[in-house]
């Protein structure tokens, strides 16, 4: 018996190559997990390795999966990590220009507990469009793990490779699981 299903959306940034850490964190708590990748993320991840680990196809396009299933599986929580500057702005604006962004838009619209972990440098994070996107997503109930409260800050430009090693995969899963439990406790009342 599983505790829940975690849908993971990976964007094209360095930490994407380590998404197996998030999958394993979920599996250690008896969750199932599946990975959807933005088109840019496909170059970063080990698709066969992730598929073997999850037992599910890595989706990145609208094509029908080998199982013939076109719709999203029942999802208990969503983690978007690493989330790039571009993807965060798209999500906040509701832009769905690829399969991953369409999936995210739908799952947020279904009010699935959602966690976003940005991987952006400080110059990009200082831009008004990014700050507005983060505020908008938080207003919509999305948990964006960014800032001193989350002990995850934008990195200095050019230091992404060093910062990649400390990406908070476990915190992302734990936050998603907590949000899911909060929703369950609230609906049980």
C-alpha positions in Angstrom: 0.0 0.0 0.0 1.3 3.4 -0.9 1.1 6.6 1.2 0.5 8.7 -1.9 1.6 9.6 -5.4 4.1 12.3 -6.1 4.2 13.9 -9.5 7.6 15.5 -10.2 8.1 18.1 -12.8 11.8 18.7 -13.7 13.0 21.8 -15.5 16.3 22.3 -17.4 18.8 23.3 -14.7 21.8 21.5 -13.3 20.1 19.9 -10.3 17.7 18.0 -12.6 20.4 15.4 -13.1 19.9 14.5 -9.4 16.1 14.1 -9.4 16.5 10.5 -8.4 17.2 11.9 -4.9 13.6 13.2 -4.8 12.2 10.0 -6.2 14.0 8.0 -3.5 12.9 10.3 -0.7 9.3 9.7 -1.7 9.8 5.9 -2.1 11.4 5.7 1.3 8.1 7.0 2.7 6.1 4.4 0.6 5.0 7.0 -2.0 5.0 6.3 -5.7 6.6 8.9 -8.0 6.5 9.8 -11.7 8.6 12.4 -13.5 7.5 14.8 -16.2 10.3 16.8 -17.8 10.2 20.1 -19.7 11.8 19.8 -23.2 15.0 21.5 -21.9 15.2 19.1 -18.9 15.4 16.0 -21.1 19.1 16.7 -21.7 19.8 16.8 -18.0 18.2 13.6 -16.8 19.0 9.9 -17.1 15.6 9.0 -18.6 16.1 5.1 -18.6 17.4 5.3 -15.0 14.5 7.4 -13.8 12.0 5.1 -15.6 13.6 2.0 -14.0 13.5 3.7 -10.6 9.9 4.9 -10.8 8.4 2.1 -13.0 6.8 4.9 -15.1 7.6 6.6 -18.3 9.2 10.0 -18.2 6.8 12.2 -20.1 7.8 15.3 -21.9 5.3 15.5 -24.8 1.6 15.2 -25.4 2.0 11.9 -27.2 0.1 8.9 -25.8 2.1 6.9 -23.3 2.8 3.2 -24.1 0.0 2.3 -21.6 -2.4 4.3 -23.8 -3.1 6.7 -20.9 -3.3 10.3 -21.8 -4.6 11.9 -18.7 -2.6 12.6 -15.5 -2.6 9.9 -12.8 -4.3 10.6 -9.5 -1.8 12.9 -7.8 -1.5 13.6 -4.1 1.3 16.1 -4.3 3.3 18.0 -7.0 6.9 19.1 -6.8 8.4 21.3 -9.5 12.2 21.1 -9.0 14.5 22.4 -10.0 12.3 25.3 -11.2 14.0 27.7 -13.6 13.4 31.5 -13.9 11.5 30.9 -17.1 9.3 28.1 -15.8 8.4 29.9 -12.6 7.3 32.9 -14.7 5.3 30.7 -17.0 3.6 28.9 -14.2 2.6 32.2 -12.5 1.2 33.5 -15.8 -0.6 30.3 -16.6 1.3 29.7 -19.8 1.1 26.1 -20.9 3.4 25.9 -24.0 4.6 22.4 -23.4 3.3 19.2 -21.8 5.1 19.8 -18.4 3.6 23.3 -18.1 0.2 22.1 -19.1 0.4 19.4 -16.4 1.5 21.9 -13.8 -1.3 24.3 -14.7 -3.9 21.5 -14.5 -2.6 20.1 -11.2 -2.5 23.5 -9.5 -6.0 24.1 -10.9 -7.1 20.8 -9.2 -5.7 22.2 -6.0 -3.1 19.5 -5.7 -0.6 20.5 -2.9 2.2 22.0 -4.9 5.8 22.8 -3.9 8.2 24.7 -6.2 12.0 24.8 -5.5 13.6 27.5 -7.6 17.1 27.2 -9.0 17.9 30.7 -10.0 20.8 33.1 -9.6 20.5 36.3 -7.6 20.5 38.5 -10.6 17.4 36.7 -12.1 15.7 36.5 -8.7 16.1 40.3 -8.2 14.0 41.0 -11.3 10.5 42.3 -10.8 8.9 39.6 -13.0 10.4 36.8 -10.9 9.5 38.5 -7.6 5.9 39.1 -8.8 5.6 35.5 -10.1 6.7 34.1 -6.7 4.3 36.3 -4.9 1.5 35.4 -7.2 2.1 31.6 -6.8 2.2 32.0 -3.0 -1.1 33.9 -3.2 -2.5 30.9 -5.1 -1.5 28.5 -2.3 1.7 27.1 -4.0 4.5 26.7 -1.6 7.7 28.2 -3.1 10.7 27.2 -1.1 12.8 30.3 -1.4 14.2 32.7 1.1 15.5 32.7 4.7 12.4 30.8 6.1 13.2 27.9 3.8 17.0 28.2 4.0 17.3 28.2 0.2 18.4 31.4 -1.4 19.3 32.3 -5.0 23.0 31.7 -5.8 25.5 34.2 -7.1 25.7 34.3 -10.9 28.2 31.7 -12.1 28.0 29.6 -9.0 25.3 27.2 -10.0 27.5 24.2 -10.3 28.7 24.5 -6.6 25.1 25.2 -5.4 23.7 22.1 -7.2 25.2 19.8 -4.6 23.1 21.3 -1.8 19.8 21.3 -3.7 17.0 20.6 -1.1 15.5 17.5 -2.5 14.5 16.0 0.8 13.0 19.2 2.0 10.9 19.4 -1.2 9.4 16.0 -0.6 8.8 16.6 3.2 7.1 19.9 2.4 4.9 18.2 -0.2 4.0 15.4 2.2 3.1 17.9 4.9 0.9 19.9 2.6 -0.9 16.8 1.5 -1.5 15.8 5.1 -2.8 19.3 5.9 -5.3 19.0 3.1 -6.4 15.5 4.3 -6.8 16.8 7.9 -8.8 19.8 6.7 -11.1 17.8 4.5 -11.7 15.2 7.3 -13.2 17.9 9.6 
